[in-house]
Amino acid sequence: MKHGGHSFHIPVMGTGFTIDTPLRVAKYGISSVIPLVDDVLVEQVRKFHCEKHGEPYEEISNRDQDARALRITAYLNLLDRLIRPQVEELQASPFENGSEITRYFEMLPETPLKRAYGEMLATTEPEAKARMQEHLRQQAVPGSIDVNIMTKLDRDIYWDGKKLPAEFADAMAALRGFANSTLNSSVVFSAGINQRLYTYAATFDDFFPDDNGELKKKIILKVSDYRSASIQGRFLAKRGLWVSEYRIESGLNCGGHAFATDGYLLGPVLEEFKEKRQELTETLHATYTKALADQGWSVNNEPHEVGITVQGGIATALENEFLLRYYMIDRTGWGTPFLLVPEVTNVDSAHLEKLVAATDGDVYLSDSSPLGIPFWNLRTSASEETRRQHIREGKPGSPCLKGAARLNTEFTDIPICPASRVYVKRKLQHLPEEGLSAEQLAAVKESVLRKSCICHDLGGSTALKYDIDPAATPSICCGPSILDFTKISTLEEMVAHIYGRLSLITNKERPHMFIKELMLYIDHLREETKNFNLKLSFRTPAYFRKFKKNLLAGIEYYHLLAGQFIEEQRKQFLADLKVLQDEIDRIALPDVS
């Protein structure tokens, strides 16, 4: 947690929005996360930056069986090479208006480092000022260049019709690409446990402590509740792998794929982490050190550092500060708002305008993902417009260009993607044979037609911005907090907003982030109830009882928590809770007697 001096990070977004964000922000001490889903896009962006920065480029083609891992390693090494001199130049720049090192320190929050900078500015004695400046230069360290692997995207790879060994599967190859890179940073595992992937991580020395007890490569787990963190942390510890950070994300109030919990709300989840943080660290350290000793690695008596961070729906400095202070969080994650910061993320100009103009009906939790996981979507995106056009033309589905979601074997021996034209055509042909009622048939057909090619289209904005593919049709996976912002901003402005030096919020009526998440969970409960009543759900009545119980327990917790809020915020928060509790009481759940 010692990278840079900032108390926020920029999470992974899509397959291209943050693919080269470290090149823009790492030198300023801001950590960010690169998506590793689309190795074709990774290779194209590597070529773009090689040409831009005068670096030699040699194509890694699909003819190489290990192309995915090799492309990722080559790209991450390129970023490492490009960012190192950026940092050196920043550290060597003069302390004057507009310089890089001045920009670094001016953006920092109020911390001891920022105060030391202020004291340097106020010092008039030349020799003392020079000493202070030299000390500050050494403290101007970069943010971390982290990567994300979505564990569920681990399709097996076929070569000439034969399945390759497991290490060539998508997530496995991505991990190998990161592990073999020169980066000293972290991999974020998201979307739940993948046992073969986690076991594979234990074959790379960089994840184990060196002679000084340091980890060159670290593991971050993105989780939505404490139980998941404990289970996954224990699985990794038994293999001698330490989790350096638990990145808690709201189950629904986030961008991209949304992994709903069974009604566990973010506030109570954070409270549990706060209470059990030390217990988790000590328990896992005992398991971890035993595994290290059994494998012959050196063992530290003291546990490695464990960070707790949170992300999902944070939109104001007040919310940000409360999370850091009350829950003793190490850092917060700010994703969606940065889609409106062109110098940080890749959003083409047309979709920047669409994001600025988006209304409540344009941003929705959709059934678009071929993974069958709820997915935040922009209804006005070119990807969605193209999907609807294909349906109108009688050619529903998408050409499968990247294949990351080729996981379905309903009609084929070799998996295909549920958003592909091949699958959609076959599924629609078979629906009349499945014995569905008219209402069920209509619902299932609509669900089949809603699937879109996100594994390719989520990189569309990058393809347009860098003129890689002028015909790209971008998909935008913004979270609902995009509706709180309507201004294209600079990096300085967004950072100042996060730290409360100015406000970019334009939706003055927005609910508190905890209230917004509760609203989303109530909507989710209604949708699950609807599917259950249509007999299109695998849920049981016990699930609904548990879900409602957890929501009501969360509301009870928030009633107590409101005492920590300032008076103006507390009054509205409690009023919103009352309205939402009444809504829950009115929902007729399936057989909950």
matplotlib code that plots the C-alpha trace (Angstrom):
import matplotlib.pyplot as plt

x = [0.0, 3.1, 2.8, 2.6, 1.0, -2.6, -5.5, -7.3, -6.6, -8.2, -9.7, -9.8, -12.5, -13.6, -11.0, -9.5, -10.5, -7.6, -5.3, -2.6, -3.7, -0.5, 1.4, -0.7, -0.9, 1.7, 4.4, 2.1, 1.9, -1.5, -2.0, -4.2, -5.2, -4.7, -7.2, -5.6, -8.8, -8.1, -4.5, -5.2, -5.9, -2.9, -0.7, -2.3, -1.7, 1.8, 2.5, 0.9, 3.1, 6.2, 5.8, 4.9, 7.9, 10.5, 10.6, 11.4, 8.3, 8.2, 4.8, 3.7, 1.3, -1.5, 0.7, 2.5, 0.6, 1.7, 0.9, -1.4, 1.2, 4.0, 2.0, 1.1, 4.7, 6.0, 3.4, 3.9, 7.7, 7.1, 5.1, 7.8, 10.5, 8.4, 7.3, 10.7, 12.2, 9.0, 9.5, 13.2, 12.4, 9.7, 12.0, 14.7, 12.3, 12.5, 10.1, 8.4, 4.9, 3.8, 6.6, 6.0, 7.2, 5.1, 2.1, 2.9, 2.8, 0.0, -2.4, -1.6, -4.2, -3.4, -0.8, 2.6, 4.2, 2.0, 2.7, 6.5, 6.0, 4.2, 7.0, 9.6, 7.7, 7.6, 11.3, 13.5, 16.9, 18.5, 20.5, 17.6, 15.3, 17.6, 17.9, 14.1, 13.7, 16.1, 14.2, 10.9, 12.3, 13.1, 9.5, 7.9, 7.5, 5.2, 1.9, 1.6, 1.1, -1.3, -3.2, -6.6, -7.5, -11.2, -11.0, -14.2, -12.7, -10.6, -11.6, -9.6, -7.8, -8.1, -5.4, -6.2, -9.3, -7.4, -7.5, -4.1, -2.8, -4.4, -1.6, -2.7, -6.2, -7.0, -6.6, -3.6, -1.8, -2.6, -1.1, 2.0, 2.3, 2.2, 4.5, 7.2, 7.2, 9.6, 6.9, 7.1, 3.3, 0.1, -2.4, -6.0, -8.1, -11.7, -14.9, -14.3, -12.1, -10.4, -8.6, -6.4, -5.4, -4.5, -2.6, -0.7, 0.3, 2.4, 4.7, 6.1, 8.9, 8.0, 4.9, 7.2, 9.4, 12.9, 16.0, 14.8, 11.3, 9.9, 7.3, 8.1, 4.6, 1.7, -1.9, -5.0, -8.4, -11.5, -14.3, -17.8, -18.0, -15.8, -16.6, -15.3, -12.1, -11.5, -12.1, -10.0, -7.3, -7.0, -6.8, -3.9, -2.2, -2.1, 0.0, 2.4, 0.7, -0.1, -3.0, -1.6, -4.9, -8.6, -10.4, -14.0, -16.4, -20.1, -22.0, -24.2, -23.2, -20.2, -19.3, -18.9, -20.0, -22.0, -21.7, -24.7, -24.4, -27.3, -28.4, -25.3, -24.9, -21.6, -21.8, -22.2, -19.5, -17.1, -17.9, -17.1, -13.8, -13.0, -13.8, -12.0, -9.1, -6.5, -8.0, -7.9, -4.3, -3.2, -5.1, -3.8, -0.3, -0.1, -1.3, 1.0, 4.2, 3.6, 3.2, 6.4, 8.4, 7.1, 8.3, 11.7, 11.1, 12.3, 9.7, 8.9, 7.8, 5.8, 2.9, 3.3, 1.3, -2.5, -4.4, -8.2, -9.6, -13.2, -14.7, -18.1, -20.4, -18.2, -18.9, -18.3, -15.4, -17.6, -18.3, -14.6, -13.4, -16.0, -14.9, -11.2, -11.9, -14.7, -13.8, -10.1, -9.8, -6.4, -7.6, -10.7, -11.3, -12.7, -13.5, -16.6, -16.0, -12.6, -14.4, -14.9, -11.2, -9.8, -6.1, -6.6, -8.9, -9.7, -13.2, -13.7, -15.1, -18.5, -19.0, -17.7, -20.6, -23.0, -21.8, -22.2, -25.7, -26.7, -30.0, -31.3, -32.8, -29.6, -27.5, -28.9, -28.0, -28.4, -28.6, -26.1, -23.1, -22.6, -21.3, -24.8, -23.7, -25.5, -23.6, -23.8, -24.4, -24.9, -28.1, -26.9, -23.5, -22.6, -22.4, -26.0, -27.2, -25.5, -27.0, -30.5, -29.8, -28.7, -32.1, -34.0, -32.1, -33.0, -29.3, -29.2, -26.0, -22.5, -19.5, -17.2, -13.9, -12.1, -13.7, -13.0, -16.6, -16.5, -17.7, -21.0, -21.2, -25.0, -24.9, -21.2, -18.3, -15.9, -17.3, -18.9, -20.1, -23.7, -23.5, -22.3, -24.5, -23.9, -25.3, -28.1, -29.4, -29.3, -30.9, -33.8, -34.4, -34.5, -36.6, -40.0, -38.9, -38.2, -41.8, -42.0, -45.2, -45.8, -44.7, -41.6, -40.8, -41.0, -38.7, -36.1, -36.1, -35.6, -32.7, -31.0, -31.3, -29.9, -26.5, -23.8, -20.1, -18.6, -15.2, -14.5, -16.7, -15.4, -12.1, -13.8, -13.1, -9.4, -9.5, -11.2, -9.0, -5.8, -7.1, -6.6, -10.1, -12.1, -15.2, -15.2, -18.6, -17.7, -19.6, -19.5, -19.7, -20.1, -21.6, -24.7, -22.5, -21.8, -25.2, -23.8, -21.3, -21.8, -18.5, -15.5, -12.6, -8.9, -6.9, -6.2, -10.0, -11.0, -8.3, -9.4, -13.0, -11.9, -10.2, -12.9, -11.0, -13.8, -17.0, -17.8, -21.2, -24.0, -26.8, -27.6, -30.4, -28.2, -28.7, -25.9, -23.8, -25.2, -28.7, -28.1, -26.8, -29.8, -32.1, -30.2, -30.6, -34.3, -34.6, -32.5, -34.8, -37.8, -36.1, -35.2, -38.8, -40.1, -37.9, -38.8, -42.5, -41.9, -40.1, -37.0, -34.9, -32.7, -33.4, -35.3, -37.7, -35.0, -32.8, -35.5, -35.9, -32.2, -32.0, -34.8, -33.4, -30.0, -31.4, -33.4, -30.3, -28.4, -31.1, -31.0, -27.2, -27.5, -29.9, -27.1, -24.4, -26.3, -25.2, -21.8, -23.1, -23.3, -26.8, -27.9, -26.8, -28.2, -31.8, -32.0, -30.3, -32.8, -35.7, -34.5, -34.0, -37.6, -38.9, -36.8, -37.8, -41.4, -40.6, -39.1, -42.1, -44.4, -42.5, -44.4, -41.7, -42.1, -43.5, -41.7, -44.2]
y = [0.0, 2.3, 3.2, 6.9, 9.3, 9.0, 7.4, 6.3, 4.0, 3.6, 0.1, -1.9, -0.8, -2.9, -4.4, -1.1, 1.9, 1.5, -0.5, 2.2, 4.3, 3.8, 5.6, 8.7, 8.5, 6.2, 8.9, 11.1, 8.4, 7.1, 3.3, 1.9, -1.5, -2.9, -5.4, -8.5, -10.0, -9.0, -9.9, -8.9, -5.4, -5.6, -6.3, -3.5, -1.0, -2.2, -1.5, 1.9, 2.9, 1.4, 3.5, 6.6, 6.3, 5.0, 1.5, -1.5, -3.6, -7.2, -8.7, -11.6, -13.4, -15.9, -18.5, -18.9, -21.2, -19.1, -15.8, -14.6, -14.9, -13.6, -10.5, -9.7, -10.0, -7.9, -5.2, -5.0, -4.9, -2.0, -0.1, -0.7, 0.6, 3.7, 4.7, 4.4, 7.4, 9.3, 8.9, 9.9, 13.0, 14.0, 13.5, 15.6, 18.4, 21.8, 22.9, 25.6, 26.4, 23.8, 21.4, 17.6, 17.4, 20.4, 18.7, 15.6, 17.3, 19.7, 16.8, 15.0, 14.9, 16.5, 14.1, 14.5, 14.4, 17.2, 19.2, 18.7, 20.1, 23.1, 23.6, 23.5, 26.2, 28.4, 28.0, 31.0, 29.8, 28.4, 25.5, 24.2, 24.5, 22.5, 19.7, 19.6, 19.5, 16.6, 14.7, 15.3, 14.1, 10.7, 10.6, 11.2, 7.5, 6.1, 4.4, 0.7, -0.8, -3.5, -6.0, -7.7, -11.2, -12.1, -15.7, -16.9, -16.0, -19.1, -20.8, -23.8, -23.2, -25.6, -25.9, -27.8, -29.1, -30.5, -29.0, -27.6, -28.2, -26.2, -23.7, -22.3, -21.4, -17.7, -16.8, -19.2, -17.6, -14.1, -15.0, -16.4, -13.2, -11.1, -13.4, -13.4, -9.6, -7.2, -5.4, -5.2, -4.9, -6.8, -9.0, -8.5, -11.7, -10.9, -12.9, -15.5, -18.5, -20.4, -23.3, -24.3, -20.6, -20.1, -23.4, -22.3, -19.0, -21.1, -22.2, -18.7, -17.6, -13.9, -14.6, -15.9, -13.9, -13.1, -13.2, -9.9, -11.2, -9.0, -10.0, -8.9, -9.9, -9.5, -10.8, -8.7, -10.4, -8.5, -9.7, -8.6, -10.2, -11.4, -15.1, -15.1, -13.3, -15.9, -18.9, -17.6, -16.3, -19.7, -21.6, -19.4, -19.5, -23.3, -23.0, -20.5, -17.5, -14.3, -11.9, -8.4, -6.7, -7.4, -5.1, -4.9, -4.0, -3.3, -6.2, -4.1, -0.4, -0.7, -0.6, -3.6, -7.0, -6.9, -9.9, -9.6, -11.0, -12.7, -9.2, -8.4, -4.7, -2.8, -1.1, -4.3, -6.0, -3.3, -3.4, -7.2, -6.6, -3.8, -6.1, -9.2, -7.7, -8.7, -12.1, -12.7, -11.7, -13.8, -16.9, -16.8, -16.0, -19.3, -21.3, -19.3, -19.8, -23.5, -23.8, -21.7, -23.9, -27.1, -25.8, -24.6, -20.9, -18.4, -17.6, -14.2, -14.1, -11.0, -11.1, -9.2, -6.1, -6.6, -3.7, -3.3, -1.1, -0.4, 0.6, 0.9, 3.9, 6.4, 9.8, 12.5, 13.6, 13.2, 9.5, 9.0, 10.5, 8.6, 5.3, 6.0, 7.3, 5.2, 1.8, 2.4, 1.7, 2.0, 3.3, 3.8, 2.9, 5.5, 4.1, 5.3, 9.1, 8.7, 7.8, 11.5, 12.3, 11.8, 12.2, 9.1, 6.7, 5.7, 6.9, 8.1, 11.6, 10.4, 8.3, 11.0, 13.1, 10.2, 9.8, 13.5, 13.4, 10.1, 10.0, 7.5, 5.3, 5.2, 3.5, 0.1, -3.2, -5.4, -9.0, -8.2, -10.3, -13.7, -14.9, -14.7, -12.2, -8.8, -6.2, -2.4, -1.0, 2.3, 1.9, 4.5, 3.0, 2.0, -1.6, -1.6, 0.3, -2.3, -5.2, -3.8, -3.2, -6.8, -7.9, -5.6, -6.9, -10.5, -11.3, -11.4, -12.1, -11.0, -12.3, -13.8, -11.9, -12.5, -15.5, -14.7, -15.9, -19.1, -21.2, -22.7, -26.3, -26.6, -27.2, -27.9, -30.0, -27.0, -24.1, -21.1, -17.7, -17.2, -13.8, -15.2, -15.4, -19.1, -19.7, -17.2, -18.8, -22.3, -21.3, -19.5, -22.5, -24.8, -22.7, -24.0, -27.5, -26.7, -26.9, -23.3, -21.4, -18.3, -16.0, -18.1, -18.3, -14.5, -13.9, -16.5, -15.2, -11.6, -12.8, -14.6, -11.5, -9.1, -10.8, -8.6, -9.0, -7.2, -9.0, -7.2, -4.1, -3.1, -2.3, -0.3, 3.1, 2.4, 1.1, 4.3, 6.6, 5.1, 4.5, 0.8, 0.0, 3.0, 0.8, -0.2, -0.1, 0.6, -0.8, 1.3, -0.4, 2.7, 2.3, 4.3, 7.0, 8.4, 10.1, 12.2, 13.8, 15.8, 17.5, 16.4, 17.0, 17.1, 14.8, 17.7, 18.4, 14.9, 14.4, 17.7, 16.4, 13.2, 15.1, 17.8, 20.7, 21.2, 19.4, 18.0, 16.6, 17.9, 15.6, 17.4, 14.9, 11.8, 9.5, 8.4, 5.5, 3.1, 4.1, 3.7, 0.2, -0.7, 0.6, -1.6, -4.6, -4.1, -3.9, -7.1, -8.8, -7.8, -9.2, -12.5, -12.8, -12.2, -15.0, -17.3, -16.8, -17.5, -20.7, -19.5, -19.3, -21.8, -20.0, -21.6, -20.0, -20.2, -17.9, -15.2, -15.5, -15.1, -12.2, -10.3, -11.0, -9.7, -6.5, -5.8, -6.5, -4.1, -1.4, -1.9, -1.5, 1.7, 3.1, 2.8, 4.0, 7.2, 8.5, 8.9, 11.2, 15.0, 16.2, 17.3, 14.0, 11.9, 13.3, 12.5, 9.1, 8.0, 9.2, 7.3, 4.1, 4.3, 4.6, 1.6, -0.6, 0.0, -1.0, -4.3, -5.0, -4.6, -7.1, -10.4, -13.0, -16.6, -18.9, -17.3, -18.4]
z = [0.0, -0.2, -3.9, -4.3, -1.8, -2.9, -1.1, -4.2, -7.2, -10.6, -11.0, -14.2, -16.7, -19.6, -21.9, -23.2, -21.1, -18.7, -20.9, -20.9, -18.0, -16.1, -18.9, -18.0, -14.2, -12.6, -12.5, -10.4, -7.7, -8.8, -9.1, -11.8, -13.3, -16.8, -18.2, -19.7, -21.4, -25.0, -26.0, -29.6, -28.4, -26.1, -29.1, -31.1, -28.3, -27.9, -31.6, -31.2, -28.3, -29.8, -32.9, -30.8, -28.5, -31.0, -29.5, -31.7, -32.5, -33.7, -34.1, -32.0, -34.3, -33.7, -35.3, -32.0, -29.6, -26.6, -28.3, -25.5, -22.8, -24.9, -26.0, -22.4, -21.2, -24.1, -23.4, -19.7, -20.2, -22.6, -20.1, -17.4, -19.8, -20.7, -17.2, -15.5, -17.4, -16.9, -13.1, -13.4, -15.4, -12.9, -10.0, -11.7, -12.8, -11.1, -8.3, -10.4, -11.6, -14.2, -13.7, -13.4, -9.8, -8.8, -10.5, -8.5, -5.1, -5.8, -6.5, -3.2, -0.4, 2.9, 4.3, 6.0, 2.5, 1.3, 4.4, 3.9, 0.4, 1.9, 4.4, 1.5, -0.4, 2.7, 3.4, 2.2, 3.3, 0.0, 1.5, 3.7, 0.7, -1.5, 1.2, 1.5, -2.2, -2.5, 0.2, -1.6, -4.9, -3.3, -1.9, -5.3, -6.0, -8.8, -8.5, -9.1, -12.6, -11.7, -13.9, -13.7, -14.6, -14.6, -13.3, -15.0, -18.4, -18.6, -21.8, -22.9, -26.2, -29.2, -31.8, -35.0, -33.3, -30.3, -26.8, -25.6, -22.1, -19.3, -19.1, -22.5, -21.2, -21.2, -17.5, -17.1, -20.1, -18.8, -15.4, -17.1, -19.2, -16.0, -14.0, -16.6, -16.9, -15.3, -13.3, -9.6, -9.0, -8.3, -10.2, -9.3, -9.4, -9.9, -10.3, -7.7, -7.1, -9.9, -8.3, -11.2, -11.8, -8.1, -8.0, -11.2, -9.5, -7.0, -9.9, -10.3, -7.9, -8.1, -5.9, -3.1, -0.8, -1.9, 0.5, 2.0, 2.6, -0.2, -2.8, -6.4, -7.6, -5.3, -5.3, -4.8, -4.4, -5.5, -3.3, -2.3, 1.2, 4.0, 3.6, 0.0, 1.1, 3.9, 1.6, -1.2, 1.1, 2.8, -0.5, -1.6, 1.8, 1.7, -1.5, 0.0, -1.6, 0.3, -0.4, -0.1, -0.6, -0.3, -2.8, -1.7, -4.4, -4.1, -5.5, -7.8, -7.5, -9.8, -13.4, -15.8, -14.5, -11.3, -8.9, -6.7, -3.2, -1.4, -0.1, 1.8, 1.6, 1.4, 4.8, 6.9, 4.7, 5.4, 9.1, 9.2, 7.5, 10.0, 13.0, 11.7, 9.8, 12.4, 12.8, 9.1, 8.8, 11.8, 10.7, 7.1, 8.2, 10.2, 7.2, 4.9, 6.9, 7.2, 3.4, 2.8, 5.3, 3.7, 0.3, 1.5, 1.2, 3.9, 6.4, 8.0, 11.6, 10.9, 8.3, 5.0, 4.8, 4.1, 2.5, 2.6, -0.1, -1.4, -4.6, -6.3, -6.5, -4.5, -6.0, -3.4, -1.2, 1.8, 1.0, 0.2, 3.5, 5.6, 4.1, 4.8, 8.4, 9.8, 8.2, 8.4, 4.6, 3.1, -0.3, -2.3, -6.0, -8.4, -11.8, -13.7, -13.1, -14.8, -18.0, -18.3, -18.0, -21.5, -20.4, -18.1, -19.9, -23.5, -24.5, -28.1, -28.6, -29.7, -26.6, -24.3, -25.6, -25.0, -21.4, -20.7, -22.1, -20.5, -18.5, -16.0, -18.7, -20.7, -18.0, -16.9, -15.4, -18.5, -19.6, -22.3, -21.1, -22.8, -19.4, -18.0, -15.3, -14.9, -16.8, -16.6, -20.1, -21.9, -24.0, -26.5, -27.3, -30.8, -29.7, -28.5, -31.6, -33.8, -31.9, -32.4, -36.0, -36.5, -35.1, -37.3, -40.3, -39.4, -38.5, -34.7, -32.9, -33.5, -35.5, -32.8, -33.4, -30.1, -28.5, -24.9, -23.9, -26.0, -23.0, -24.2, -25.4, -25.7, -29.4, -30.2, -28.8, -29.1, -27.0, -28.7, -27.4, -26.5, -28.2, -31.4, -34.5, -34.7, -31.2, -31.4, -34.6, -33.2, -29.9, -31.5, -33.7, -30.8, -28.4, -29.8, -28.8, -25.2, -24.1, -22.8, -22.2, -24.4, -21.6, -20.9, -24.6, -25.0, -21.9, -23.0, -26.6, -25.4, -23.2, -26.1, -28.3, -25.7, -25.6, -27.2, -28.2, -25.2, -25.3, -28.6, -28.3, -24.9, -26.7, -29.4, -27.9, -27.8, -31.3, -32.5, -30.4, -31.7, -35.3, -34.9, -36.2, -37.6, -37.9, -34.3, -32.4, -28.8, -25.8, -22.6, -19.2, -17.0, -13.6, -12.5, -10.8, -14.3, -14.0, -11.2, -13.6, -16.8, -17.3, -19.2, -16.7, -16.3, -14.1, -11.7, -11.5, -10.8, -8.2, -6.5, -6.6, -4.8, -2.1, -1.6, -3.1, -5.6, -6.6, -10.1, -9.0, -11.2, -9.9, -6.6, -5.9, -6.0, -3.0, -0.7, -2.2, 0.4, -0.4, -4.1, -3.6, -1.5, -4.3, -6.8, -4.6, -4.3, -8.1, -8.3, -5.9, -8.0, -11.1, -9.4, -8.1, -11.6, -13.1, -10.3, -10.9, -14.6, -13.6, -15.3, -12.2, -10.3, -7.1, -4.2, -1.7, 0.9, -1.2, -1.1, 2.6, 3.1, 0.7, 2.4, 5.8, 4.8, 3.3, 6.5, 8.6, 6.4, 6.9, 10.7, 10.6, 8.5, 11.1, 13.7, 11.3, 10.5, 13.9, 12.3, 9.6, 9.7, 10.6, 7.1, 5.6, 8.4, 8.1, 4.3, 4.8, 7.4, 5.3, 2.3, 4.5, 5.6, 2.0, 0.9, 3.9, 3.0, -0.6, 0.6, 2.8, -0.3, -2.4, -2.6, -2.3, -3.6, -0.9, 2.1, 4.7]

ax = plt.figure().add_subplot(projection="3d")
ax.plot(x, y, z, "-o")
ax.set_aspect("equal")
plt.show()
